[in-house]
Amino acid sequence: MSQNSPIRAGDVTVPQTRLYIAGEFVDGAGAGGEYDVVSPVTGATIASVPVPVTADLDRAVQAARAAQREWSRVGVWQRAAILHKVADLLDERVDRLAPLLTLEQGKPLAESVGDLTEAAQLFRLHAEDAVRLHGETIPSTDTSKRVWTFREAAGTWAIVIPWNFPVLMFAEFVAPGLATGNAHVVKPPAHTPLTLLAAVEVLREAGVPDGLVNVLPGAGDFGAELVAHPGIDAIGFIGSSATAEKIVRTAGLKRSLIEASGNGPVVVLDDADLAAAARAVVTGAYFNAGQVCCATGRVLVHDAVREEFAAAVVDAASAAVLGDPFDEKTTLGPMNNELTAAKVDQHLAQARERGFEILLGGGRRSGFPTDLYYEFTVVDGVRQDSLLNTDETFGPVVPIIGAGSDDELLRIANDDALGLQAAVFTRDMSRAYRFVEELRTGQVVVNESNGWWDINMPFGGVGGTRTGWGRIGGRHTLEDMTDLRTGVLNLR
């Protein structure tokens, strides 16, 4: 974004507010009415969006299934070329789309730019993954037979994405889905549908056939109706574990790719670089106002260094600058919605009742256009049975929990059902390896923020937790969105 012409909330325009079905923006059947999208930045209504009804869903699914039959016959190199065009067009529109994303989501403008740039990268990555996705020839016990495998699109996917990364998480499913021949009916979140509706214009311009991607914002029961629709073959979901459980019960035997809640711990051992660990913990807690599945959820620290570490976190917290997300100095914008902010209120209220030490922050900051601007908060002396440890807070909070040994740190870390991603800080590679192998999380990051990830790394939950299954990232997602098929040829 240009440093010479700063963007302000009032400068942002909304290009599209209608449903996107079969390659067209439409008003929908109309019986569902409209709902308002309200900015957490200003408190003003940005736009009104139509609520889809069954007739809209039926039309979208019919269009998707018809388009998918044709798309599956298109060669993978042709599909890849179109995805590269999508990425190029997204890159060209970053400066136009990023302010809208900030206005409706609340994240700092630099973060919005990063989300959109990464979304474009995903289309390029999966275009290249797809042309290298192939099967194998398998030796048969019968010499007259030839056995081989290949991968084929699962069909039409229902994609349900959350409000924290609406375009990026759209790309996490739709890029690999298109690359492998699938079609999609996408439900963006009610809080943040506008940037995605604006961004899908690039699909048509890039040559993506009409009907392969349909976008129907909705709230309430619409998600359940989408998942249950008989024309939907598979479900891709990112969001809370509670919603994931409802989706799985509704979906039955349909294929699903689920990434659910994370409360992955950051573990700080007694030999760690405490200053580096503190900086990483702070970054992981203020990025997107802590509204990230792999944010700094809870920090488990060896008792021998807990006081020193807590002081280092308070010092590092100066990097969290709360303010107008259109101001380039701001690193911490408002939270997105009242329900999420109220959950942070609840967790901190219990912390006060139990006498935990709030070293910094502790509540909402007044003097802003909305009351969703939450202070960066550090809480020490947190006990294991408190909400700050047992529940995903999903806000800009660093809860510090002490433990006396590596064994105890591992026990506390693993005594949680939301083991999505974890981090461990230590100078001892033997201890690092132990924690990587024994932490019950899908990913473990050593000496880096718990929020670190790469678009090419497989990301997802682990067995025995409530964090889902399948992997987002690299060719692993393409494998999850396709069926492994087998052919047998009799040569006699």
N, C-alpha and C positions, 0 to 999 in steps of 0.2 A: 504494500500500500504506500502511496506517496506520503512522504513526510512533510511536504510543502503545502498540502491541501488536506488538513485533517477532516475525517468524516465525523459527523454528528448524527444522533438518532433521528433528528428531523429531516435529514437529507435522504433517508432510505426510502425507496419505493418498493412496492409489492407487485411484481409483474403478473402473477397468476394466483388465483384462489379457488379454482374449480377442480373437479375430479379429472383425472387423466385416464381415459379408457379407449382402447383400440386406436391409439395414436392421435387422439383428439382431446382437447380440454372441453369438458361438458358440464352443464349445470346439474346433471343427474335427474333422477325421477322427480325430485322435489318434495316428496312427502315427508322426508326426514327433517326438514327445516335447516337451520344453520347454527353454528356455534362461533363464539368469538375467540380469537387468538390474542392474548394480552401480553404485552412486553414486560418481562421482569425488570427491565432497565428503566422504563419510564412510567409504567403502570397504565399506559394508554392502550386501547384496542388497536391492534395493527390491521386486522382484517377479519372478515367473517367468512367461514368456509362451509360449504354445503355438507350435510350429513348423508352419507350413502345409505340406501335402503336395499332390500333384497333384489329388486329389479336391476339396480346398478351392479351389484355383486354378480348376479347371473350373467349380465352382459360382459363384464370384465373376464370372468372365468371362461365363458364361451370364446371370447376373442383370444384369450391366452392359449387355450387348447388347440384352436385352429391354427394359430401362428406357430405353435411349438411343433406341430406335425411337419410343417414346411421347413422350419429352422433346423430341425434335426437332420435334414437332408443336405444342408449347406455344408460345404467342406470346412474343416477346422481352420485352414489358412485364411479362408474368406471371413470367417467369424473373427479371427484374430485381427485382421486388418480393420474391421469395423470397430472393434474395441479400442484399437490404437487411436482411431479418429475421435471416439468418445473422450478419451483422455486428453487429446490435444484441445478439444473444444472446452472441456472443463477448465483446463489451465488458462485458456483465454478469458474465461468468465470469473476467475477468482476474485478480482477486484470488485466486481459487480455483486457477487453472491455473498462474500464474507460479511459485509455490513448487515445484510438481512439476517444472516445466521446469528450474529451478535445481538441484534435487536430482539429476536424471538427467543434465543436461548440464554443470553446473558454472559457468555464467556468473553474474555478479552479479544479484541479484534485480531491480534497476532495468532491466537489459538484458532480462530475461525479460518484464517488463511491456511494454517497448518492442516486443519481437518480437510479442507477442500483439495489442497495439493496432494495430500495422502490418498484421497479418494481417486484422483486421477492416476496416481501411481498404481493403485490396485487394478485398474482396468488394463494398464500395460503389463503388470506382473502376470495376471491371469491369462492374458492373450498369449504370452510366451509359455506359461505353464501348459496351456491346452494343447499346443502343437507338439508337446513332448510327453503327453499322456498316452500311453500305449499299453497293450497287453503283452502276452508271452505265449510261446509254444511249449506245451507240456509233454514230456515223454510219456507214451502210453504203454501199458503192459501188453497190449495187443498191437503187434507190429503193423497190422493193416489199418489202424486208426491214427488219425491226426487230431490232436486236441489243442485248442488255442483259446485265449481269452481276449476280450475287448471290453471297453467301457461305453455305456450308453446313458443318455440323459434320463433322470428319474421322471421327468414330465413337467407338470405345472406346480409351482411352489407358492404357498402362502408365506409371505415374509412379514414378520411383525417386528418393528424396530423401536427402540426407546428414544426419549427426548434429549438425551445428553449429546449424542453424535449422530444426528439424523441422516446426513448425507454420507458420512464416512461408513456408517454401519449398513446403509443401503448398498454401498459399493462392495462391502465385505461379502454380501450374498449375491448381488445381481451380476457383478463382474465375473466371478467363477461360474455362476449359473448360465449366463449368456455364452460364455466361452465353451461350455460343454453341451449346449443345445437345449437348455431348459427355458421355460416361460415363467412369468412371475405376476402375482397379484400382491401388491405391497400395501400394508397399512402403516403409514407413518404415524408418529405420536400426535395426539391431539394438541399438546403444548407447542410443538415445533414442526408443523407440516410445510411451512411456506418456502423455505429454502430448497427443500427437495422438489416441491412442485415447480419451482423456477428452474431447477437444475435438469429436470427430465427433458426439457426442450432439446438438449444436446443429443439425446438418443435418436430422435427423428432426423435431426440434421446430419448425424453421423451415418445414417443408413440402417439403423436397427429397425427391422420390420414392425409395422403397426401390430399391437396386440401382445407383443412379447413381454412388455413391461407395462403394467397398469397400476396407478397410484390412487388409492381411495382412503383419504384421511377419515378417521372415525374414532368414536369413543364408546364407552359402555359395553353393550352386548355385541357390537359389530365384530370385534375380534374373534369372539367365540363362533359367530355365524360364519366368518371367513374360514376358520380352521375346520369347521364341521362340514363345509360345503362338499357334496359328493364329487365335484369336478376337480378338487384339489388333491394332488397326489402326495405332497410332502410339505413339511412345515419347517421354516427357519425362524428362530426366535432368539432375540437378545433382550434381556430384561431381568426382572426380579424372580427369585425362586418361587415365590407364592404364585405369580402369574404363570410361570413355567409349569407348575404342577397342574393348574387348571387346564392349560393348553394340552398337556399330555393326556389327561383324562378325557378331554373332548376329542382328541385326535385318534385315540384308539391305536390301531395297528399301522397307521400311516407313518412313513419314514419321517424322522425329525432330526434336526440339527439344533441343539440347545446350548446357549451360553447364558447362564443365570448368575445370580448374585455372587459377589466375592467379599470376603472379610479376611483376606489373606494377611498374615502377620508380617511385620518387619522385625527381624530378630537381630539384636545388637549384642555381640559377645564381648567379653571383657578385654579382648586384645584388639578390638576394632579401632579404626581411625575415627574417633568420635566426632570430629568436626565434619568430616566427609559424610558420615552417617546422618548427622543432624541436618546438613544441607539437603540430602536426598529425601529425608523424611518430610521436611518442610515443603519441598517441591511437590512431592507426591500427595500432600494434603491440600495445597492451594490450587493445583492445576484443575481447571474447570470447577472451581469451588468444592473440590473433593467429590464431585458427582461422577465418579469413575469406578467401574467394577474392580479395578486393581489399584485403587487409591491407597494411601497410607491409612489402613483401617484401624490397626492396633499395633502398638510398638512394645515388643517384649525385650526387656533389657536386663542383662546380668546385674545383680545387686551391687557388685563391686564397683560398677561405673555408673549406676543409675543417676545419682545426683549430678555428677559431672556432665553426663549426657543431657539431662534435662536443662541444665544451664546453657549448654551448647545449642539446643533447639530454640530456646528463647532468643539467643543471639542471632541465630540464622533466620528467625522469623521476620526480620526486617525486609526480607525478599518478598514477602507477601504484602503487596500494596493494594488495599481495598479501595475501590473507586469506580468511576464511570468507565465501563469497558471499552468505550471509544477513545479514551485517553491513553496514549502510548505508554505512560508511566504505570498504568494499572496492570497488575498481575492477578488480581483476585476480583472478579466481578460478582454480581448478585447471584444468589441461588435461583433456580429456574421457577419453582412453584411453591405455593404455601404448604402443601402436604409434606414435601420433602424438608422444608425449613422447620416445620412443626415437629418432625421426628428428631431433628437435632436439638430443638428446645427440650423435648422429653428426655433425651439422653443426658443433657447437661443439668436438667432439674434433678434427676436422680443422683448425679455426681455431687451436687451441692448437698442434697439430703444425707448422703453417706459420708460427707466430710472430705471428699477428695480435694486436692489442692489445685485450683485453677490458676496457673502461672501467667496466663495471657488470655485476653479476650473473654469469651464466655457468653456472648449473646449477639443480638442484632444491633446494627449501628443506625442511629437516627440521623436525620438530616439529608437523606437521599429521597428520590422520588417514590420509591417503594420500600417496604420493610423487609425485603428479601436480601438486603446487603448484610452478610453475616461476618462478624469479626473472626479473624484467624485465631484459633483457640488451642491452648496447650494445657493438658490436665495431667497432673502427676499423682502417683499413689493409687492408681485405678485398680480395683479388685477384680478377680476373675469372674465373679458372679454378677457383674454389673452390665448394663446394656451397652456401655462403651466397648466391652469386650465380646459379648455374646451376640450382638446384633450389628448389622451393617449400618453405620451411622450415616454415611453418604453426605458428608459435609466437610467443611474446612477445619477439622479437629484432629489433634494429635493426642491420643490417650496413651500414657506411659505406664506399663505394668512391669513390676520387678519380679525376678526369679533368681534362685541361688545356684543353679547349675545348668549345664547343657541338657541333661536329662529332663529337668523341670521345664526348661524353655521349650523343648520339643513336646512335652506332654501338654502344656498349655496351648501351644500352637496347633496341635492336632486335635484338641478337644473342641472342635468347631466343625460344623457341617458345611461351611462356605469356603472351602479351601480352593480358591481359584488360582491365585498367584501369590507368591511369597518372596521376601528378600531376606538375605542374611549378610551381616557385616562382620568380617573377621580377616585377620592377616594370615591365618593358619589354613592352608589348603586342605589338610586332612579333616579339620572340623568343617570346612566349607562343603567338602564332598559328603560328609555324614549328613549335614542338614539338607543338601540337595536330594539325597536319596531317601531320607526318612521323613521329610515334611510331606504331608498328604495334600499336596496342591498340584495342579497341572503343570505349573512352571515355577521355578525357583531362580531368582536373579541374585548373583553374588556381588556385593560391593557396589550396588547401584539402586536407584529408586525402585520401589515396588511397582511404580507406574510405568516402568520402561517396557517397551515392546517394539517389535519390528514387524513390518507387514509380511515378511517372508517366514516368520517363525510360527509353528503350530501353537495355537492359543485355545485353551478350553479347560473344562473341569476334569476331575479325576474320580475314579470309582470310590464308592463309599461316602460321597459328599452329595450336597444338593446343588451342585454347580453346573450340572448338565453333562452333555456328551458330544462327541464330534470335535472337530478342530476348525477354527477360523485362522486362515493364513497359509500361503503357499499352495502347493499342489494338494495338500491334505484336504482342503475344502472342496476341490474338484472331485476328489475321490468320494467324499461324503455326499456330494450332490449327483453322483452317477451310480448306476448299477454295474457290477462286474458280471459280464455275460460270458458264457462258455459255448464254443462251437466244437462239434465232433464230426469228422468226415471219415466215412468208411471207404477205403480205397479198393475193396474187392468188388 
